[in-house]
Amino acid sequence: MKVNYHSFELDQSDYGPEIERLLLDMTMEKSMPVVFVQQKKLGGYDSTMKAHKDGVLLKMIGPNRDAPRSVYDYDLIVIGGGSGGLAASKDAAKLGKRVLVLDYVVPTPLGTTWGLGGTCVNVGCIPKKLMHQTALLGQAIKDAPKFGWQFSEKVNHNWGTMTQAVQNYIGSLNWGYRVALRENGVTYENAYGEFVEPHKIKTRNSKGLENFYTAEKFLIATGERPRYLGIPGDKEYCITSDDLFSLAYCPGKTLVVGASYVALECAGFLAGLGLDVTVMVRSILLRGFDQDMANKVGAYMEEHGVKFIKKFVPTKIEQIRSGTPGLLRVTAQDTEEGQEFKGEFNTVLLAIGRDACTRTIGLEKVGVKINEKTGKIPVNDEEQTNVPYIYAVGDVLEGKLELTPVAIHAGKLLVQRLFGGSRIKCDYVNVPTTVFTPMEYGACGYSEEKAIETFGQDNIEVYHSYFWPLEWTVPTRDNNKCYAKVVCRIPDKNRVIGFHVLGPNAGEITQGFAAAMKCGMTKEQLDSTIGIHPVCAEIFTTLVVTKRSNANILQAGC
């Protein structure tokens, strides 16, 4: 074929066994040889011979195989193997680009680590939703006798069975992502990436092996990690959401520190499993969300057994007894009057916010600017940093929503613009989201207070109502706890600019109405929509009471 090639004989190298293990990690090929063409894996002997017989091999090498190659090793290097980075890498490879994905999980202070896929898959959305579902099943068991179900013995929950099932599913996703990268011709390296000079990056794996690669373009998709308090005992004795979902033992009596959606979601499902749970809050619940809805979320949790210690912050964590779980003493201080609190808990879960993973990847060496306070990366409307060949997507972006579907959407659109000739940009307006607290909260668009601040009180009309899900009527629980609200801008044809729902399946409800909001839905159009009976979402087609009227919104039936 008169094609230049390079071969490396593993049995002739002192590092042969180590390289063979690395090849297995990269290619999932258990036998040798492994053939690469244009830095893309073709496969073993049989795959290579078949490609030659079918005429595919020469096409892979290309008609200009003697022409000089690009001055760079790759067209695109993606730093971070989370949702946004993986989506972008696969789409770039489908467009014929040479792509390298780097992903490395720095272990938590307690040593927790995980596989390919990023926060959402491993220590975020996926395990959180599954454990939330576990708690919902517990509530369903309590409701069941009213529907005629009879139990011959007490029903108990087993933490180990749950976590093992969740981790097994996550493991299948990790493997699926690696297979997808391989099938799309993306090179994957389980190594930490750090810029060393323009267009050049250094990688280092868990064994300390270093490599250097160059690329025409780079995508930063490193995400965030949980923040610690910076007080005595926090990293030694506390856990975060990075540890919780694979915790080998039931956490027992738990103090959750923080008021973010991560804090309230974790507190909610832990309480739903029957644990003694307390939430310590510095200021307000769910900062950045509609505060009317946030307070209703908190009130529901409190009514269902979650205790709240408000306006306190921990100052010290001490270990009384080691164990699984052990026993910890928490000292905290009042943020207003300086009063001291002391309490004992088996587990302390920190959920006080997250920090962007941008400070140790060499951005200063290539001139990428970050927000020095937050570590976030400012970008233009095309996700481009101040360095033209470096882009960023996902949670590292300054001023953008920290949501998995946003990162995926932005990453895919970015690649289409860079390599596919597209001009479509990511629209960060009217992005729906859901907080999976015991009473789920779905939202899209403006909060009530933000709408009033932006457009003025006289230009905003808020329609609202409580409702009672039919499924909850037979067990006769939680009447007039679910709540629906739309925020409308009067001068703009009473357009719906804010959508909020508190109730079961809030995410499913919000997703559909988000599409309507993208299309510019007005209150008149919402009123003209015929509802499906009897479902929770039906309430949005019958909202007539405004907040400014102060009229009664309590419901007597479903």
Salt bridges, closest charged atoms under 4 A:
GLU18 OE1 - ARG21 NH2 2.74
GLU29 OE2 - LYS41 NZ 3.04
ASP54 OD2 - LYS50 NZ 2.84
ASP75 OD1 - ARG98 NH2 3.21
ASP91 OD2 - LYS412 NZ 3.15
ASP143 OD2 - ARG477 NH2 2.92
GLU194 OE2 - LYS365 NZ 3.19
GLU210 OE2 - LYS202 NZ 3.83
GLU216 OE2 - LYS217 NZ 3.39
GLU224 OE2 - LYS376 NZ 2.96
ASP242 OD2 - ARG225 NE 2.73
GLU265 OE1 - LYS128 NZ 2.87
ASP276 OD1 - LYS307 NZ 2.66
ASP290 OD2 - LYS485 NZ 3.04
ASP290 OD2 - HIS500 NE2 3.89
ASP292 OD1 - LYS296 NZ 2.73
ASP292 OD2 - LYS485 NZ 3.10
ASP292 OD2 - LYS547 NZ 3.11
GLU303 OE2 - LYS481 NZ 3.23
GLU318 OE1 - ARG329 NH1 3.90
GLU336 OE2 - LYS311 NZ 2.94
ASP355 OD1 - ARG227 NE 2.80
GLU372 OE1 - ARG359 NH1 3.94
ASP381 OD2 - LYS425 NZ 2.77
GLU383 OE1 - ARG417 NH2 2.76
GLU402 OE2 - LYS376 NZ 2.57
ASP427 OD2 - LYS518 NZ 2.73
GLU440 OE2 - HIS132 NE2 2.77
GLU448 OE1 - LYS485 NZ 2.81
GLU448 OE1 - LYS547 NZ 2.80
GLU453 OE2 - LYS450 NZ 3.55
GLU461 OE2 - ARG548 NE 2.69
ASP478 OD1 - HIS304 NE2 2.93
ASP478 OD2 - ARG477 NH1 3.04
ASP492 OD2 - ARG495 NE 2.85
ASP527 OD1 - LYS523 NZ 2.59
GLU538 OE1 - HIS533 ND1 2.95
